């Protein structure tokens, strides 16, 4: 295994893990119903979004 093979392997594993995280986040948000309705903020919302909530 030479240096270019190792570089290809590292890039491939990085892309694969990134894709896996995206897919897991997508299915978690769909299962939860889009992140709304249960009173919890989604993973993209921060504490600064609490001021805009309807009470």
mmCIF entry with sequence, helices, sheets and N, C-alpha, C, O atoms, coordinates in Angstrom:
data_MODEL
# 
_entry.id   MODEL 
# 
_entity.id                         1 
_entity.type                       polymer 
_entity.pdbx_number_of_molecules   1 
# 
_entity_poly.entity_id                      1 
_entity_poly.type                           'polypeptide(L)' 
_entity_poly.nstd_linkage                   no 
_entity_poly.nstd_monomer                   no 
_entity_poly.pdbx_seq_one_letter_code       
;(UNK)(UNK)(UNK)(UNK)(UNK)(UNK)(UNK)(UNK)(UNK)(UNK)(UNK)(UNK)(UNK)(UNK)(UNK)(UNK)
(UNK)(UNK)(UNK)(UNK)(UNK)(UNK)(UNK)(UNK)(UNK)(UNK)(UNK)(UNK)(UNK)(UNK)(UNK)(UNK)
(UNK)(UNK)(UNK)(UNK)(UNK)(UNK)(UNK)(UNK)(UNK)(UNK)(UNK)(UNK)(UNK)(UNK)(UNK)(UNK)
(UNK)(UNK)(UNK)(UNK)(UNK)(UNK)(UNK)
;
_entity_poly.pdbx_seq_one_letter_code_can   XXXXXXXXXXXXXXXXXXXXXXXXXXXXXXXXXXXXXXXXXXXXXXXXXXXXXXX 
_entity_poly.pdbx_strand_id                 A 
# 
loop_
_entity_poly_seq.entity_id 
_entity_poly_seq.num 
_entity_poly_seq.mon_id 
_entity_poly_seq.hetero 
1 1  UNK n 
1 2  UNK n 
1 3  UNK n 
1 4  UNK n 
1 5  UNK n 
1 6  UNK n 
1 7  UNK n 
1 8  UNK n 
1 9  UNK n 
1 10 UNK n 
1 11 UNK n 
1 12 UNK n 
1 13 UNK n 
1 14 UNK n 
1 15 UNK n 
1 16 UNK n 
1 17 UNK n 
1 18 UNK n 
1 19 UNK n 
1 20 UNK n 
1 21 UNK n 
1 22 UNK n 
1 23 UNK n 
1 24 UNK n 
1 25 UNK n 
1 26 UNK n 
1 27 UNK n 
1 28 UNK n 
1 29 UNK n 
1 30 UNK n 
1 31 UNK n 
1 32 UNK n 
1 33 UNK n 
1 34 UNK n 
1 35 UNK n 
1 36 UNK n 
1 37 UNK n 
1 38 UNK n 
1 39 UNK n 
1 40 UNK n 
1 41 UNK n 
1 42 UNK n 
1 43 UNK n 
1 44 UNK n 
1 45 UNK n 
1 46 UNK n 
1 47 UNK n 
1 48 UNK n 
1 49 UNK n 
1 50 UNK n 
1 51 UNK n 
1 52 UNK n 
1 53 UNK n 
1 54 UNK n 
1 55 UNK n 
# 
_struct_asym.id          A 
_struct_asym.entity_id   1 
# 
loop_
_struct_conf.conf_type_id 
_struct_conf.id 
_struct_conf.pdbx_PDB_helix_id 
_struct_conf.beg_label_comp_id 
_struct_conf.beg_label_asym_id 
_struct_conf.beg_label_seq_id 
_struct_conf.pdbx_beg_PDB_ins_code 
_struct_conf.end_label_comp_id 
_struct_conf.end_label_asym_id 
_struct_conf.end_label_seq_id 
_struct_conf.pdbx_end_PDB_ins_code 
_struct_conf.beg_auth_comp_id 
_struct_conf.beg_auth_asym_id 
_struct_conf.beg_auth_seq_id 
_struct_conf.end_auth_comp_id 
_struct_conf.end_auth_asym_id 
_struct_conf.end_auth_seq_id 
_struct_conf.pdbx_PDB_helix_class 
_struct_conf.details 
_struct_conf.pdbx_PDB_helix_length 
HELX_P HELX_P1 AA1 UNK A 3  ? UNK A 31 ? UNK A 3  UNK A 31 1 ? 29 
HELX_P HELX_P2 AA2 UNK A 47 ? UNK A 52 ? UNK A 47 UNK A 52 5 ? 6  
# 
_struct_conf_type.id          HELX_P 
_struct_conf_type.criteria    ? 
_struct_conf_type.reference   ? 
# 
loop_
_atom_site.group_PDB 
_atom_site.id 
_atom_site.type_symbol 
_atom_site.label_atom_id 
_atom_site.label_alt_id 
_atom_site.label_comp_id 
_atom_site.label_asym_id 
_atom_site.label_entity_id 
_atom_site.label_seq_id 
_atom_site.pdbx_PDB_ins_code 
_atom_site.Cartn_x 
_atom_site.Cartn_y 
_atom_site.Cartn_z 
_atom_site.occupancy 
_atom_site.B_iso_or_equiv 
_atom_site.pdbx_formal_charge 
_atom_site.auth_seq_id 
_atom_site.auth_comp_id 
_atom_site.auth_asym_id 
_atom_site.auth_atom_id 
_atom_site.pdbx_PDB_model_num 
ATOM 1   N N  . UNK A 1 1  ? 0.853   -1.178 0.000  1.00 0.00 ? 1  UNK A N  1 
ATOM 2   C CA . UNK A 1 1  ? 0.000   0.000  0.000  1.00 0.00 ? 1  UNK A CA 1 
ATOM 3   C C  . UNK A 1 1  ? 0.899   1.242  0.000  1.00 0.00 ? 1  UNK A C  1 
ATOM 4   O O  . UNK A 1 1  ? 1.687   1.456  0.922  1.00 0.00 ? 1  UNK A O  1 
ATOM 5   N N  . UNK A 1 2  ? 0.764   2.042  -1.038 1.00 0.00 ? 2  UNK A N  1 
ATOM 6   C CA . UNK A 1 2  ? 1.594   3.243  -1.109 1.00 0.00 ? 2  UNK A CA 1 
ATOM 7   C C  . UNK A 1 2  ? 0.820   4.461  -0.601 1.00 0.00 ? 2  UNK A C  1 
ATOM 8   O O  . UNK A 1 2  ? -0.301  4.342  -0.107 1.00 0.00 ? 2  UNK A O  1 
ATOM 9   N N  . UNK A 1 3  ? 1.439   5.620  -0.732 1.00 0.00 ? 3  UNK A N  1 
ATOM 10  C CA . UNK A 1 3  ? 0.886   6.829  -0.132 1.00 0.00 ? 3  UNK A CA 1 
ATOM 11  C C  . UNK A 1 3  ? -0.420  7.258  -0.797 1.00 0.00 ? 3  UNK A C  1 
ATOM 12  O O  . UNK A 1 3  ? -1.317  7.746  -0.109 1.00 0.00 ? 3  UNK A O  1 
ATOM 13  N N  . UNK A 1 4  ? -0.551  7.094  -2.089 1.00 0.00 ? 4  UNK A N  1 
ATOM 14  C CA . UNK A 1 4  ? -1.787  7.499  -2.761 1.00 0.00 ? 4  UNK A CA 1 
ATOM 15  C C  . UNK A 1 4  ? -2.947  6.566  -2.398 1.00 0.00 ? 4  UNK A C  1 
ATOM 16  O O  . UNK A 1 4  ? -4.093  7.008  -2.310 1.00 0.00 ? 4  UNK A O  1 
ATOM 17  N N  . UNK A 1 5  ? -2.656  5.296  -2.190 1.00 0.00 ? 5  UNK A N  1 
ATOM 18  C CA . UNK A 1 5  ? -3.701  4.374  -1.740 1.00 0.00 ? 5  UNK A CA 1 
ATOM 19  C C  . UNK A 1 5  ? -4.186  4.740  -0.339 1.00 0.00 ? 5  UNK A C  1 
ATOM 20  O O  . UNK A 1 5  ? -5.382  4.678  -0.054 1.00 0.00 ? 5  UNK A O  1 
ATOM 21  N N  . UNK A 1 6  ? -3.269  5.115  0.515  1.00 0.00 ? 6  UNK A N  1 
ATOM 22  C CA . UNK A 1 6  ? -3.634  5.507  1.866  1.00 0.00 ? 6  UNK A CA 1 
ATOM 23  C C  . UNK A 1 6  ? -4.464  6.794  1.860  1.00 0.00 ? 6  UNK A C  1 
ATOM 24  O O  . UNK A 1 6  ? -5.431  6.915  2.612  1.00 0.00 ? 6  UNK A O  1 
ATOM 25  N N  . UNK A 1 7  ? -4.090  7.741  1.024  1.00 0.00 ? 7  UNK A N  1 
ATOM 26  C CA . UNK A 1 7  ? -4.843  8.983  0.911  1.00 0.00 ? 7  UNK A CA 1 
ATOM 27  C C  . UNK A 1 7  ? -6.252  8.712  0.400  1.00 0.00 ? 7  UNK A C  1 
ATOM 28  O O  . UNK A 1 7  ? -7.217  9.278  0.914  1.00 0.00 ? 7  UNK A O  1 
ATOM 29  N N  . UNK A 1 8  ? -6.378  7.858  -0.599 1.00 0.00 ? 8  UNK A N  1 
ATOM 30  C CA . UNK A 1 8  ? -7.691  7.492  -1.120 1.00 0.00 ? 8  UNK A CA 1 
ATOM 31  C C  . UNK A 1 8  ? -8.540  6.831  -0.033 1.00 0.00 ? 8  UNK A C  1 
ATOM 32  O O  . UNK A 1 8  ? -9.732  7.121  0.072  1.00 0.00 ? 8  UNK A O  1 
ATOM 33  N N  . UNK A 1 9  ? -7.964  5.974  0.753  1.00 0.00 ? 9  UNK A N  1 
ATOM 34  C CA . UNK A 1 9  ? -8.687  5.293  1.815  1.00 0.00 ? 9  UNK A CA 1 
ATOM 35  C C  . UNK A 1 9  ? -9.179  6.279  2.876  1.00 0.00 ? 9  UNK A C  1 
ATOM 36  O O  . UNK A 1 9  ? -10.313 6.173  3.343  1.00 0.00 ? 9  UNK A O  1 
ATOM 37  N N  . UNK A 1 10 ? -8.340  7.226  3.253  1.00 0.00 ? 10 UNK A N  1 
ATOM 38  C CA . UNK A 1 10 ? -8.727  8.225  4.259  1.00 0.00 ? 10 UNK A CA 1 
ATOM 39  C C  . UNK A 1 10 ? -9.849  9.106  3.727  1.00 0.00 ? 10 UNK A C  1 
ATOM 40  O O  . UNK A 1 10 ? -10.806 9.380  4.451  1.00 0.00 ? 10 UNK A O  1 
ATOM 41  N N  . UNK A 1 11 ? -9.754  9.551  2.495  1.00 0.00 ? 11 UNK A N  1 
ATOM 42  C CA . UNK A 1 11 ? -10.805 10.391 1.911  1.00 0.00 ? 11 UNK A CA 1 
ATOM 43  C C  . UNK A 1 11 ? -12.108 9.606  1.777  1.00 0.00 ? 11 UNK A C  1 
ATOM 44  O O  . UNK A 1 11 ? -13.187 10.128 2.059  1.00 0.00 ? 11 UNK A O  1 
ATOM 45  N N  . UNK A 1 12 ? -12.004 8.367  1.351  1.00 0.00 ? 12 UNK A N  1 
ATOM 46  C CA . UNK A 1 12 ? -13.195 7.526  1.205  1.00 0.00 ? 12 UNK A CA 1 
ATOM 47  C C  . UNK A 1 12 ? -13.885 7.313  2.554  1.00 0.00 ? 12 UNK A C  1 
ATOM 48  O O  . UNK A 1 12 ? -15.109 7.411  2.637  1.00 0.00 ? 12 UNK A O  1 
ATOM 49  N N  . UNK A 1 13 ? -13.133 7.029  3.593  1.00 0.00 ? 13 UNK A N  1 
ATOM 50  C CA . UNK A 1 13 ? -13.730 6.822  4.908  1.00 0.00 ? 13 UNK A CA 1 
ATOM 51  C C  . UNK A 1 13 ? -14.344 8.106  5.466  1.00 0.00 ? 13 UNK A C  1 
ATOM 52  O O  . UNK A 1 13 ? -15.374 8.058  6.137  1.00 0.00 ? 13 UNK A O  1 
ATOM 53  N N  . UNK A 1 14 ? -13.723 9.242  5.195  1.00 0.00 ? 14 UNK A N  1 
ATOM 54  C CA . UNK A 1 14 ? -14.278 10.520 5.638  1.00 0.00 ? 14 UNK A CA 1 
ATOM 55  C C  . UNK A 1 14 ? -15.612 10.799 4.951  1.00 0.00 ? 14 UNK A C  1 
ATOM 56  O O  . UNK A 1 14 ? -16.577 11.197 5.603  1.00 0.00 ? 14 UNK A O  1 
ATOM 57  N N  . UNK A 1 15 ? -15.665 10.592 3.651  1.00 0.00 ? 15 UNK A N  1 
ATOM 58  C CA . UNK A 1 15 ? -16.910 10.816 2.918  1.00 0.00 ? 15 UNK A CA 1 
ATOM 59  C C  . UNK A 1 15 ? -17.997 9.834  3.346  1.00 0.00 ? 15 UNK A C  1 
ATOM 60  O O  . UNK A 1 15 ? -19.167 10.204 3.449  1.00 0.00 ? 15 UNK A O  1 
ATOM 61  N N  . UNK A 1 16 ? -17.619 8.606  3.590  1.00 0.00 ? 16 UNK A N  1 
ATOM 62  C CA . UNK A 1 16 ? -18.587 7.602  4.023  1.00 0.00 ? 16 UNK A CA 1 
ATOM 63  C C  . UNK A 1 16 ? -19.169 7.937  5.393  1.00 0.00 ? 16 UNK A C  1 
ATOM 64  O O  . UNK A 1 16 ? -20.371 7.789  5.612  1.00 0.00 ? 16 UNK A O  1 
ATOM 65  N N  . UNK A 1 17 ? -18.329 8.382  6.302  1.00 0.00 ? 17 UNK A N  1 
ATOM 66  C CA . UNK A 1 17 ? -18.833 8.735  7.636  1.00 0.00 ? 17 UNK A CA 1 
ATOM 67  C C  . UNK A 1 17 ? -19.711 9.984  7.578  1.00 0.00 ? 17 UNK A C  1 
ATOM 68  O O  . UNK A 1 17 ? -20.708 10.069 8.296  1.00 0.00 ? 17 UNK A O  1 
ATOM 69  N N  . UNK A 1 18 ? -19.357 10.949 6.739  1.00 0.00 ? 18 UNK A N  1 
ATOM 70  C CA . UNK A 1 18 ? -20.177 12.145 6.584  1.00 0.00 ? 18 UNK A CA 1 
ATOM 71  C C  . UNK A 1 18 ? -21.546 11.796 6.013  1.00 0.00 ? 18 UNK A C  1 
ATOM 72  O O  . UNK A 1 18 ? -22.566 12.295 6.489  1.00 0.00 ? 18 UNK A O  1 
ATOM 73  N N  . UNK A 1 19 ? -21.569 10.953 5.007  1.00 0.00 ? 19 UNK A N  1 
ATOM 74  C CA . UNK A 1 19 ? -22.836 10.521 4.425  1.00 0.00 ? 19 UNK A CA 1 
ATOM 75  C C  . UNK A 1 19 ? -23.685 9.768  5.449  1.00 0.00 ? 19 UNK A C  1 
ATOM 76  O O  . UNK A 1 19 ? -24.903 9.942  5.495  1.00 0.00 ? 19 UNK A O  1 
ATOM 77  N N  . UNK A 1 20 ? -23.054 8.947  6.257  1.00 0.00 ? 20 UNK A N  1 
ATOM 78  C CA . UNK A 1 20 ? -23.784 8.207  7.289  1.00 0.00 ? 20 UNK A CA 1 
ATOM 79  C C  . UNK A 1 20 ? -24.422 9.149  8.293  1.00 0.00 ? 20 UNK A C  1 
ATOM 80  O O  . UNK A 1 20 ? -25.570 8.946  8.689  1.00 0.00 ? 20 UNK A O  1 
ATOM 81  N N  . UNK A 1 21 ? -23.696 10.173 8.711  1.00 0.00 ? 21 UNK A N  1 
ATOM 82  C CA . UNK A 1 21 ? -24.257 11.149 9.659  1.00 0.00 ? 21 UNK A CA 1 
ATOM 83  C C  . UNK A 1 21 ? -25.433 11.876 9.041  1.00 0.00 ? 21 UNK A C  1 
ATOM 84  O O  . UNK A 1 21 ? -26.446 12.074 9.711  1.00 0.00 ? 21 UNK A O  1 
ATOM 85  N N  . UNK A 1 22 ? -25.334 12.276 7.795  1.00 0.00 ? 22 UNK A N  1 
ATOM 86  C CA . UNK A 1 22 ? -26.440 12.963 7.126  1.00 0.00 ? 22 UNK A CA 1 
ATOM 87  C C  . UNK A 1 22 ? -27.683 12.085 7.045  1.00 0.00 ? 22 UNK A C  1 
ATOM 88  O O  . UNK A 1 22 ? -28.792 12.553 7.302  1.00 0.00 ? 22 UNK A O  1 
ATOM 89  N N  . UNK A 1 23 ? -27.503 10.823 6.692  1.00 0.00 ? 23 UNK A N  1 
ATOM 90  C CA . UNK A 1 23 ? -28.640 9.906  6.572  1.00 0.00 ? 23 UNK A CA 1 
ATOM 91  C C  . UNK A 1 23 ? -29.296 9.675  7.931  1.00 0.00 ? 23 UNK A C  1 
ATOM 92  O O  . UNK A 1 23 ? -30.522 9.657  8.030  1.00 0.00 ? 23 UNK A O  1 
ATOM 93  N N  . UNK A 1 24 ? -28.490 9.500  8.975  1.00 0.00 ? 24 UNK A N  1 
ATOM 94  C CA . UNK A 1 24 ? -29.046 9.289  10.308 1.00 0.00 ? 24 UNK A CA 1 
ATOM 95  C C  . UNK A 1 24 ? -29.808 10.522 10.768 1.00 0.00 ? 24 UNK A C  1 
ATOM 96  O O  . UNK A 1 24 ? -30.898 10.391 11.324 1.00 0.00 ? 24 UNK A O  1 
ATOM 97  N N  . UNK A 1 25 ? -29.271 11.702 10.555 1.00 0.00 ? 25 UNK A N  1 
ATOM 98  C CA . UNK A 1 25 ? -29.970 12.932 10.945 1.00 0.00 ? 25 UNK A CA 1 
ATOM 99  C C  . UNK A 1 25 ? -31.280 13.083 10.174 1.00 0.00 ? 25 UNK A C  1 
ATOM 100 O O  . UNK A 1 25 ? -32.285 13.513 10.739 1.00 0.00 ? 25 UNK A O  1 
ATOM 101 N N  . UNK A 1 26 ? -31.273 12.733 8.898  1.00 0.00 ? 26 UNK A N  1 
ATOM 102 C CA . UNK A 1 26 ? -32.476 12.846 8.076  1.00 0.00 ? 26 UNK A CA 1 
ATOM 103 C C  . UNK A 1 26 ? -33.575 11.928 8.593  1.00 0.00 ? 26 UNK A C  1 
ATOM 104 O O  . UNK A 1 26 ? -34.722 12.353 8.731  1.00 0.00 ? 26 UNK A O  1 
ATOM 105 N N  . UNK A 1 27 ? -33.239 10.685 8.879  1.00 0.00 ? 27 UNK A N  1 
ATOM 106 C CA . UNK A 1 27 ? -34.259 9.745  9.327  1.00 0.00 ? 27 UNK A CA 1 
ATOM 107 C C  . UNK A 1 27 ? -34.709 10.035 10.753 1.00 0.00 ? 27 UNK A C  1 
ATOM 108 O O  . UNK A 1 27 ? -35.863 9.778  11.094 1.00 0.00 ? 27 UNK A O  1 
ATOM 109 N N  . UNK A 1 28 ? -33.824 10.564 11.592 1.00 0.00 ? 28 UNK A N  1 
ATOM 110 C CA . UNK A 1 28 ? -34.241 10.934 12.944 1.00 0.00 ? 28 UNK A CA 1 
ATOM 111 C C  . UNK A 1 28 ? -35.219 12.095 12.894 1.00 0.00 ? 28 UNK A C  1 
ATOM 112 O O  . UNK A 1 28 ? -36.188 12.112 13.654 1.00 0.00 ? 28 UNK A O  1 
ATOM 113 N N  . UNK A 1 29 ? -34.989 13.068 12.017 1.00 0.00 ? 29 UNK A N  1 
ATOM 114 C CA . UNK A 1 29 ? -35.895 14.210 11.940 1.00 0.00 ? 29 UNK A CA 1 
ATOM 115 C C  . UNK A 1 29 ? -37.227 13.799 11.320 1.00 0.00 ? 29 UNK A C  1 
ATOM 116 O O  . UNK A 1 29 ? -38.264 14.338 11.705 1.00 0.00 ? 29 UNK A O  1 
ATOM 117 N N  . UNK A 1 30 ? -37.233 12.870 10.379 1.00 0.00 ? 30 UNK A N  1 
ATOM 118 C CA . UNK A 1 30 ? -38.491 12.412 9.784  1.00 0.00 ? 30 UNK A CA 1 
ATOM 119 C C  . UNK A 1 30 ? -39.293 11.596 10.778 1.00 0.00 ? 30 UNK A C  1 
ATOM 120 O O  . UNK A 1 30 ? -40.517 11.713 10.832 1.00 0.00 ? 30 UNK A O  1 
ATOM 121 N N  . UNK A 1 31 ? -38.620 10.772 11.563 1.00 0.00 ? 31 UNK A N  1 
ATOM 122 C CA . UNK A 1 31 ? -39.331 9.952  12.533 1.00 0.00 ? 31 UNK A CA 1 
ATOM 123 C C  . UNK A 1 31 ? -39.958 10.811 13.617 1.00 0.00 ? 31 UNK A C  1 
ATOM 124 O O  . UNK A 1 31 ? -41.024 10.483 14.139 1.00 0.00 ? 31 UNK A O  1 
ATOM 125 N N  . UNK A 1 32 ? -39.297 11.910 13.954 1.00 0.00 ? 32 UNK A N  1 
ATOM 126 C CA . UNK A 1 32 ? -39.782 12.801 14.990 1.00 0.00 ? 32 UNK A CA 1 
ATOM 127 C C  . UNK A 1 32 ? -40.878 13.716 14.455 1.00 0.00 ? 32 UNK A C  1 
ATOM 128 O O  . UNK A 1 32 ? -41.472 14.480 15.217 1.00 0.00 ? 32 UNK A O  1 
ATOM 129 N N  . UNK A 1 33 ? -41.150 13.649 13.163 1.00 0.00 ? 33 UNK A N  1 
ATOM 130 C CA . UNK A 1 33 ? -42.197 14.489 12.592 1.00 0.00 ? 33 UNK A CA 1 
ATOM 131 C C  . UNK A 1 33 ? -41.704 15.867 12.222 1.00 0.00 ? 33 UNK A C  1 
ATOM 132 O O  . UNK A 1 33 ? -42.458 16.833 12.343 1.00 0.00 ? 33 UNK A O  1 
ATOM 133 N N  . UNK A 1 34 ? -40.479 15.996 11.781 1.00 0.00 ? 34 UNK A N  1 
ATOM 134 C CA . UNK A 1 34 ? -39.959 17.277 11.356 1.00 0.00 ? 34 UNK A CA 1 
ATOM 135 C C  . UNK A 1 34 ? -39.397 18.112 12.479 1.00 0.00 ? 34 UNK A C  1 
ATOM 136 O O  . UNK A 1 34 ? -38.992 19.251 12.244 1.00 0.00 ? 34 UNK A O  1 
ATOM 137 N N  . UNK A 1 35 ? -39.355 17.598 13.678 1.00 0.00 ? 35 UNK A N  1 
ATOM 138 C CA . UNK A 1 35 ? -38.761 18.330 14.782 1.00 0.00 ? 35 UNK A CA 1 
ATOM 139 C C  . UNK A 1 35 ? -39.710 19.257 15.507 1.00 0.00 ? 35 UNK A C  1 
ATOM 140 O O  . UNK A 1 35 ? -39.302 19.951 16.438 1.00 0.00 ? 35 UNK A O  1 
ATOM 141 N N  . UNK A 1 36 ? -40.970 19.285 15.100 1.00 0.00 ? 36 UNK A N  1 
ATOM 142 C CA . UNK A 1 36 ? -41.893 20.184 15.756 1.00 0.00 ? 36 UNK A CA 1 
ATOM 143 C C  . UNK A 1 36 ? -43.006 19.427 16.457 1.00 0.00 ? 36 UNK A C  1 
ATOM 144 O O  . UNK A 1 36 ? -43.272 18.261 16.163 1.00 0.00 ? 36 UNK A O  1 
ATOM 145 N N  . UNK A 1 37 ? -43.654 20.118 17.392 1.00 0.00 ? 37 UNK A N  1 
ATOM 146 C CA . UNK A 1 37 ? -44.815 19.542 18.023 1.00 0.00 ? 37 UNK A CA 1 
ATOM 147 C C  . UNK A 1 37 ? -44.568 18.929 19.387 1.00 0.00 ? 37 UNK A C  1 
ATOM 148 O O  . UNK A 1 37 ? -45.495 18.871 20.195 1.00 0.00 ? 37 UNK A O  1 
ATOM 149 N N  . UNK A 1 38 ? -43.381 18.477 19.674 1.00 0.00 ? 38 UNK A N  1 
ATOM 150 C CA . UNK A 1 38 ? -43.145 17.857 20.971 1.00 0.00 ? 38 UNK A CA 1 
ATOM 151 C C  . UNK A 1 38 ? -42.506 18.824 21.963 1.00 0.00 ? 38 UNK A C  1 
ATOM 152 O O  . UNK A 1 38 ? -42.210 18.437 23.093 1.00 0.00 ? 38 UNK A O  1 
ATOM 153 N N  . UNK A 1 39 ? -42.288 20.073 21.558 1.00 0.00 ? 39 UNK A N  1 
ATOM 154 C CA . UNK A 1 39 ? -41.752 21.064 22.470 1.00 0.00 ? 39 UNK A CA 1 
ATOM 155 C C  . UNK A 1 39 ? -40.243 21.114 22.525 1.00 0.00 ? 39 UNK A C  1 
ATOM 156 O O  . UNK A 1 39 ? -39.683 22.006 23.163 1.00 0.00 ? 39 UNK A O  1 
ATOM 157 N N  . UNK A 1 40 ? -39.579 20.199 21.885 1.00 0.00 ? 40 UNK A N  1 
ATOM 158 C CA . UNK A 1 40 ? -38.113 20.205 21.898 1.00 0.00 ? 40 UNK A CA 1 
ATOM 159 C C  . UNK A 1 40 ? -37.595 20.870 20.635 1.00 0.00 ? 40 UNK A C  1 
ATOM 160 O O  . UNK A 1 40 ? -38.193 20.751 19.565 1.00 0.00 ? 40 UNK A O  1 
ATOM 161 N N  . UNK A 1 41 ? -36.497 21.559 20.767 1.00 0.00 ? 41 UNK A N  1 
ATOM 162 C CA . UNK A 1 41 ? -35.885 22.209 19.618 1.00 0.00 ? 41 UNK A CA 1 
ATOM 163 C C  . UNK A 1 41 ? -35.163 21.182 18.773 1.00 0.00 ? 41 UNK A C  1 
ATOM 164 O O  . UNK A 1 41 ? -34.706 20.159 19.282 1.00 0.00 ? 41 UNK A O  1 
ATOM 165 N N  . UNK A 1 42 ? -35.058 21.455 17.477 1.00 0.00 ? 42 UNK A N  1 
ATOM 166 C CA . UNK A 1 42 ? -34.313 20.583 16.589 1.00 0.00 ? 42 UNK A CA 1 
ATOM 167 C C  . UNK A 1 42 ? -32.826 20.770 16.794 1.00 0.00 ? 42 UNK A C  1 
ATOM 168 O O  . UNK A 1 42 ? -32.400 21.678 17.509 1.00 0.00 ? 42 UNK A O  1 
ATOM 169 N N  . UNK A 1 43 ? -32.031 19.911 16.165 1.00 0.00 ? 43 UNK A N  1 
ATOM 170 C CA . UNK A 1 43 ? -30.580 19.986 16.350 1.00 0.00 ? 43 UNK A CA 1 
ATOM 171 C C  . UNK A 1 43 ? -29.989 21.242 15.713 1.00 0.00 ? 43 UNK A C  1 
ATOM 172 O O  . UNK A 1 43 ? -28.865 21.625 16.039 1.00 0.00 ? 43 UNK A O  1 
ATOM 173 N N  . UNK A 1 44 ? -30.733 21.896 14.802 1.00 0.00 ? 44 UNK A N  1 
ATOM 174 C CA . UNK A 1 44 ? -30.218 23.093 14.136 1.00 0.00 ? 44 UNK A CA 1 
ATOM 175 C C  . UNK A 1 44 ? -30.556 24.357 14.906 1.00 0.00 ? 44 UNK A C  1 
ATOM 176 O O  . UNK A 1 44 ? -30.065 25.433 14.563 1.00 0.00 ? 44 UNK A O  1 
ATOM 177 N N  . UNK A 1 45 ? -31.384 24.253 15.942 1.00 0.00 ? 45 UNK A N  1 
ATOM 178 C CA . UNK A 1 45 ? -31.799 25.431 16.673 1.00 0.00 ? 45 UNK A CA 1 
ATOM 179 C C  . UNK A 1 45 ? -30.941 25.624 17.908 1.00 0.00 ? 45 UNK A C  1 
ATOM 180 O O  . UNK A 1 45 ? -30.544 24.663 18.567 1.00 0.00 ? 45 UNK A O  1 
ATOM 181 N N  . UNK A 1 46 ? -30.670 26.850 18.201 1.00 0.00 ? 46 UNK A N  1 
ATOM 182 C CA . UNK A 1 46 ? -29.893 27.171 19.387 1.00 0.00 ? 46 UNK A CA 1 
ATOM 183 C C  . UNK A 1 46 ? -30.759 27.864 20.418 1.00 0.00 ? 46 UNK A C  1 
ATOM 184 O O  . UNK A 1 46 ? -31.957 28.046 20.200 1.00 0.00 ? 46 UNK A O  1 
ATOM 185 N N  . UNK A 1 47 ? -30.175 28.251 21.531 1.00 0.00 ? 47 UNK A N  1 
ATOM 186 C CA . UNK A 1 47 ? -30.947 28.926 22.566 1.00 0.00 ? 47 UNK A CA 1 
ATOM 187 C C  . UNK A 1 47 ? -31.450 30.299 22.122 1.00 0.00 ? 47 UNK A C  1 
ATOM 188 O O  . UNK A 1 47 ? -32.373 30.849 22.723 1.00 0.00 ? 47 UNK A O  1 
ATOM 189 N N  . UNK A 1 48 ? -30.844 30.849 21.072 1.00 0.00 ? 48 UNK A N  1 
ATOM 190 C CA . UNK A 1 48 ? -31.278 32.154 20.585 1.00 0.00 ? 48 UNK A CA 1 
ATOM 191 C C  . UNK A 1 48 ? -32.633 32.064 19.894 1.00 0.00 ? 48 UNK A C  1 
ATOM 192 O O  . UNK A 1 48 ? -33.265 33.096 19.669 1.00 0.00 ? 48 UNK A O  1 
ATOM 193 N N  . UNK A 1 49 ? -33.103 30.858 19.548 1.00 0.00 ? 49 UNK A N  1 
ATOM 194 C CA . UNK A 1 49 ? -34.401 30.702 18.891 1.00 0.00 ? 49 UNK A CA 1 
ATOM 195 C C  . UNK A 1 49 ? -35.552 30.632 19.884 1.00 0.00 ? 49 UNK A C  1 
ATOM 196 O O  . UNK A 1 49 ? -36.712 30.654 19.473 1.00 0.00 ? 49 UNK A O  1 
ATOM 197 N N  . UNK A 1 50 ? -35.264 30.549 21.170 1.00 0.00 ? 50 UNK A N  1 
ATOM 198 C CA . UNK A 1 50 ? -36.318 30.447 22.169 1.00 0.00 ? 50 UNK A CA 1 
ATOM 199 C C  . UNK A 1 50 ? -37.145 31.724 22.248 1.00 0.00 ? 50 UNK A C  1 
ATOM 200 O O  . UNK A 1 50 ? -38.314 31.675 22.631 1.00 0.00 ? 50 UNK A O  1 
ATOM 201 N N  . UNK A 1 51 ? -36.563 32.859 21.895 1.00 0.00 ? 51 UNK A N  1 
ATOM 202 C CA . UNK A 1 51 ? -37.289 34.122 21.973 1.00 0.00 ? 51 UNK A CA 1 
ATOM 203 C C  . UNK A 1 51 ? -38.398 34.222 20.954 1.00 0.00 ? 51 UNK A C  1 
ATOM 204 O O  . UNK A 1 51 ? -39.356 34.967 21.157 1.00 0.00 ? 51 UNK A O  1 
ATOM 205 N N  . UNK A 1 52 ? -38.290 33.479 19.847 1.00 0.00 ? 52 UNK A N  1 
ATOM 206 C CA . UNK A 1 52 ? -39.267 33.576 18.770 1.00 0.00 ? 52 UNK A CA 1 
ATOM 207 C C  . UNK A 1 52 ? -40.411 32.568 18.897 1.00 0.00 ? 52 UNK A C  1 
ATOM 208 O O  . UNK A 1 52 ? -41.312 32.551 18.059 1.00 0.00 ? 52 UNK A O  1 
ATOM 209 N N  . UNK A 1 53 ? -40.383 31.738 19.925 1.00 0.00 ? 53 UNK A N  1 
ATOM 210 C CA . UNK A 1 53 ? -41.433 30.731 20.071 1.00 0.00 ? 53 UNK A CA 1 
ATOM 211 C C  . UNK A 1 53 ? -42.744 31.365 20.476 1.00 0.00 ? 53 UNK A C  1 
ATOM 212 O O  . UNK A 1 53 ? -42.789 32.335 21.234 1.00 0.00 ? 53 UNK A O  1 
ATOM 213 N N  . UNK A 1 54 ? -43.841 30.772 19.933 1.00 0.00 ? 54 UNK A N  1 
ATOM 214 C CA . UNK A 1 54 ? -45.174 31.209 20.356 1.00 0.00 ? 54 UNK A CA 1 
ATOM 215 C C  . UNK A 1 54 ? -45.517 30.530 21.666 1.00 0.00 ? 54 UNK A C  1 
ATOM 216 O O  . UNK A 1 54 ? -45.266 29.338 21.844 1.00 0.00 ? 54 UNK A O  1 
ATOM 217 N N  . UNK A 1 55 ? -46.073 31.269 22.552 1.00 0.00 ? 55 UNK A N  1 
ATOM 218 C CA . UNK A 1 55 ? -46.396 30.699 23.862 1.00 0.00 ? 55 UNK A CA 1 
ATOM 219 C C  . UNK A 1 55 ? -47.841 30.310 23.935 1.00 0.00 ? 55 UNK A C  1 
ATOM 220 O O  . UNK A 1 55 ? -48.295 29.811 24.965 1.00 0.00 ? 55 UNK A O  1 
# 
